[in-house]
Amino acid sequence: MKRIFVEDVTGEAITIAGGDANHLARALRAKRGDRITAVDGTGRCAVVELIDFDKQTITARRVSDVERVVGERKIILADCLPKQNRFDVIIEKATELGVDRIEPLISDRTIARPVSERAKAKLERWTRIAKEAAEQCARNTIPEIGTIRVLDDWLKEISSVDDALVLFCWEREQTTTVRQVLGAWKSSGGAGDIFVLIGPEGGFTDREVREIKSAGAISVSLGRRVLKTDTAAISALAMISYELM
């Protein structure tokens, strides 16, 4: 059943507006009487029936009880910006793999450094990509997209987070795996949020590695090969998803 994000699903009448209404009416050829799942982005969802089509909006009525599905544990991906538009793919795949928040970072070797209006336009595009991916993969929530900021500022923030597990995916780590760290963490009763840190093209500098470890991050290996930053993000999240199933 098609999923559409709306502002509120608790009322009897549901309004679908803007691009979503246009997509339903024109691309999907929706008609009166069709049923879809409406979700509000916070975990609440309900089945609704389309009853009226206007030029810019579609009105629907709720035909099921409101359900709420929210995970107990959050996964946060912190990824240093890659070149070109490869972060678009990271946003899409991270959404499909269940990430709750995505933090775009700038480190010493980050090449892409969007500023001002360009940065604003990128954030708007990333938010749209996350929403479309969440609808496609039948999620009830849309990942939050953080503002672009430098790695050092992000490290200061996570160093004060209680009960968090911070996985630092590092190409020079040879022995410690994601499975080992997650297994030990779960065995010890770990129930906090999981942070995943991915470096830029060229990797982190020695100074950054020291700062990352000082913030409490645990370095993990993603295998014997040196992966591109977008491949590393997808691989790490897939491993975590498998281990937490």
Steps between C-alpha positions, in 0.01 A plus 500: 500500500634842402636710790469878518629729775249754632496749786244318715330159489291522816199685355218350299584716196853490356637755255768408248656801333781620274726258319349197672153584373634559151693171508194304609267658246725513196781246535307230685159574343332479841121535507216533748466193716868404486662428835852595607697511824544848645793554740595812693876446535490439876406132480121541475317359201149416381324371190305772320258502207525769232167681469554835323750639248572871456762676288761510777365270772339164561264439789486159663313347792658276759363144485721331762624561851821698541800278564833612641827320430822653632825315563654503844855551376616767256772467239683818401727512196771766502664516159764736367373649176622328182555667165228573245151371589600169658349613830159474331550124471617479861182678615277266298666175606541605864127571510423155360731343761318662792716796600322756719732797447772590250774747587695651206851585622805687377840363603857605420506307170142563392498642149132596474437807717167660403425833666211748533232464231658194346502323837135594555403360159682175574323458835164553331584239235624250758182544703291432190706191413458364854124552485465328162718209613299462822177478298651248260629265771182524715649684797286684752768760570726721292867529603601842625774671301739703714661823393842485338767548767862421577604168651649655815168661594316169453754316717445746784128427484518120503761488776226607742233252383428235763478125418585556133708266285719683250643286218794655318540326162875516437696342217806449724307292754596138433347289777187645662179438303154651514361163608742472793427849632122471463501153657693619806284810525174303490634245750579781744143631474571787262178671399605851402535659160752375243718751317687403181787724385624482140800692368558697178698414189857471624395397851545678830825669604699367797384798705136422423546132588633600842208736556246240385634237739521754782128564451432134581465355152598137436686435175357214292599328178268462201720232344832467326428742216514878508148615416379826350323719753151433361565124482636503855186669634266252333714201605518608864126565523420166337720321755331681789153427360583131474644480853203680656228296327 
